[in-house]
């Protein structure tokens, strides 16, 4: 027992004696603000829960019913196409990936969105905006918050005015019109 305590104390003294020549931080420098840009984007999101190739699937929660395809507590994963026009056949310019949670116990469908809207075509190819917001689906016009972005939308903030272009209350399929106002670097 004595040899173990002696060895441990020698080991601790050696470790204390080893100098550390690194830092976990860099030197602080003054912030030089960048001129902000404002970008307006208009596109359509297609959220399809029905058919052979749905773009949103339930991953947890109660079983959907014909009268309520998104019951309270349901969590969905999505990979929804975004297009230039309201038709699914119009030019695809990206996709929205993430999750949404059905968060209202009443009759009005309300979702909490956590999605990344990535662009795969045009000027903003490779860039995305991040959304985390409450979305009261039954309201015709509503806003959701942009909380970040990447690529050309680095440090993004703003909002998306959402208009329900089409909603099938039986199977949950929806086409949403998005008008995004983005402030970014």
VMD Tcl script that draws the C-alpha trace (Angstrom):
set ca {
  {0.00 0.00 0.00}
  {2.83 2.37 0.87}
  {4.51 1.84 -2.52}
  {1.27 2.69 -4.34}
  {0.80 5.95 -2.38}
  {4.48 6.86 -2.91}
  {4.26 6.11 -6.66}
  {1.04 8.10 -6.99}
  {2.53 11.13 -5.23}
  {5.64 11.01 -7.49}
  {3.38 10.78 -10.58}
  {1.30 13.79 -9.44}
  {4.45 15.87 -8.84}
  {5.77 15.00 -12.32}
  {2.48 15.98 -13.95}
  {2.48 19.33 -12.10}
  {6.03 19.97 -13.26}
  {5.23 19.53 -16.98}
  {4.85 23.03 -18.45}
  {1.93 23.76 -20.75}
  {2.69 26.02 -23.70}
  {-0.74 26.30 -25.36}
  {-3.95 28.24 -24.92}
  {-7.50 27.34 -25.77}
  {-8.17 30.84 -27.13}
  {-6.66 33.38 -29.48}
  {-5.93 37.03 -28.89}
  {-9.09 39.16 -28.84}
  {-9.30 41.83 -31.51}
  {-11.87 44.60 -32.08}
  {-14.89 43.62 -34.16}
  {-15.09 45.30 -37.55}
  {-18.78 45.22 -38.55}
  {-19.61 44.02 -42.04}
  {-22.23 45.78 -44.15}
  {-25.47 43.77 -43.94}
  {-27.47 42.68 -46.98}
  {-31.20 42.12 -47.32}
  {-32.44 39.35 -49.61}
  {-36.03 38.50 -50.54}
  {-36.76 34.94 -51.69}
  {-40.05 33.53 -52.95}
  {-40.57 29.78 -53.32}
  {-42.95 26.90 -52.59}
  {-42.48 24.01 -50.16}
  {-44.20 20.67 -50.87}
  {-44.94 18.65 -47.70}
  {-46.28 15.25 -48.79}
  {-47.40 12.73 -46.16}
  {-49.36 10.42 -48.50}
  {-48.52 8.08 -51.37}
  {-45.61 5.76 -52.10}
  {-42.92 8.45 -51.77}
  {-43.84 10.79 -48.91}
  {-41.50 13.69 -48.17}
  {-42.50 13.76 -44.49}
  {-42.88 10.69 -42.28}
  {-43.97 10.28 -38.69}
  {-41.11 9.08 -36.47}
  {-42.85 9.21 -33.06}
  {-46.21 9.89 -31.44}
  {-49.77 8.59 -31.61}
  {-51.12 6.84 -34.68}
  {-52.56 9.19 -37.33}
  {-56.27 8.87 -38.09}
  {-58.18 9.77 -41.27}
  {-59.58 12.85 -39.51}
  {-56.22 13.87 -38.01}
  {-53.03 12.96 -39.94}
  {-50.89 14.95 -37.45}
  {-52.24 14.31 -33.91}
  {-50.85 16.12 -30.85}
  {-47.38 14.84 -29.92}
  {-46.51 13.56 -33.38}
  {-42.96 14.14 -34.58}
  {-42.21 14.10 -38.29}
  {-38.92 13.99 -40.21}
  {-39.03 15.82 -43.51}
  {-37.09 16.20 -46.72}
  {-39.47 18.44 -48.66}
  {-38.66 19.81 -52.12}
  {-38.78 23.55 -52.64}
  {-39.73 24.81 -56.09}
  {-40.02 28.07 -58.01}
  {-43.75 27.57 -58.61}
  {-46.63 25.90 -56.79}
  {-46.64 22.87 -59.09}
  {-44.40 19.98 -58.04}
  {-43.31 19.81 -61.68}
  {-41.83 23.34 -61.55}
  {-38.07 23.83 -61.17}
  {-36.70 22.36 -57.92}
  {-34.36 24.88 -56.27}
  {-33.60 23.01 -53.03}
  {-35.11 21.17 -50.11}
  {-36.18 21.66 -46.52}
  {-34.84 19.07 -44.10}
  {-35.50 18.68 -40.39}
  {-38.35 17.91 -38.06}
  {-41.67 19.28 -36.94}
  {-43.74 18.53 -33.86}
  {-47.52 18.74 -33.61}
  {-47.85 20.90 -30.50}
  {-51.52 21.88 -30.10}
  {-54.03 19.79 -28.17}
  {-56.98 21.72 -29.62}
  {-58.60 21.65 -33.03}
  {-56.18 24.11 -34.65}
  {-53.04 22.44 -35.99}
  {-49.87 24.08 -34.69}
  {-46.38 22.81 -35.44}
  {-42.99 23.63 -33.99}
  {-40.53 23.66 -36.91}
  {-36.83 22.92 -36.76}
  {-35.71 22.90 -40.38}
  {-32.82 23.82 -42.64}
  {-33.84 25.14 -46.06}
  {-30.98 24.38 -48.42}
  {-30.66 25.77 -51.93}
  {-29.30 23.55 -54.71}
  {-29.71 25.84 -57.72}
  {-29.02 29.40 -58.81}
  {-27.20 32.20 -57.05}
  {-27.66 30.67 -53.58}
  {-26.59 27.10 -54.48}
  {-24.89 25.57 -51.42}
  {-26.38 28.09 -48.99}
  {-29.18 27.57 -46.50}
  {-31.36 29.30 -43.93}
  {-32.26 27.77 -40.59}
  {-35.76 28.04 -39.14}
  {-36.86 27.37 -35.59}
  {-40.35 28.61 -34.94}
  {-43.97 27.98 -34.02}
  {-46.20 27.55 -37.07}
  {-49.98 27.86 -36.54}
  {-50.95 25.96 -39.71}
  {-54.66 26.79 -39.68}
  {-53.95 30.53 -39.96}
  {-53.88 31.49 -43.64}
  {-51.07 34.03 -43.26}
  {-48.37 33.57 -40.65}
  {-44.68 34.19 -39.94}
  {-41.88 31.84 -38.94}
  {-38.47 32.91 -37.66}
  {-35.15 32.60 -39.49}
  {-32.52 32.04 -36.79}
  {-29.36 31.41 -38.81}
  {-27.84 30.32 -42.06}
  {-24.73 29.18 -43.88}
  {-22.95 29.94 -47.13}
  {-24.23 33.21 -48.63}
  {-26.64 33.46 -45.66}
  {-24.04 33.36 -42.89}
  {-25.32 35.07 -39.71}
  {-28.83 35.21 -41.18}
  {-31.87 36.43 -39.31}
  {-35.30 37.41 -40.48}
  {-38.68 35.88 -41.10}
  {-40.69 33.93 -43.63}
  {-44.27 34.96 -44.39}
  {-46.04 31.64 -44.97}
  {-49.23 31.30 -46.97}
  {-51.01 27.96 -47.24}
  {-51.40 27.52 -50.99}
  {-52.97 24.04 -50.67}
  {-53.86 21.81 -47.71}
  {-55.52 18.39 -47.79}
  {-56.93 17.98 -44.28}
  {-57.59 14.27 -44.87}
  {-54.04 13.12 -45.65}
  {-51.97 16.14 -44.49}
  {-50.43 17.00 -47.88}
  {-49.64 20.70 -48.20}
  {-48.11 23.23 -50.56}
  {-46.81 26.30 -48.74}
  {-45.86 29.62 -50.30}
  {-42.79 31.13 -48.61}
  {-41.78 34.80 -48.86}
  {-38.50 35.11 -46.98}
  {-36.95 38.40 -45.83}
  {-33.34 37.64 -44.87}
  {-30.78 39.97 -43.29}
  {-27.26 38.49 -43.62}
  {-23.55 39.25 -44.19}
}
mol new
graphics top color blue
foreach p $ca { graphics top sphere $p radius 0.5 }
foreach p [lrange $ca 0 end-1] q [lrange $ca 1 end] { graphics top cylinder $p $q radius 0.2 }
display resetview
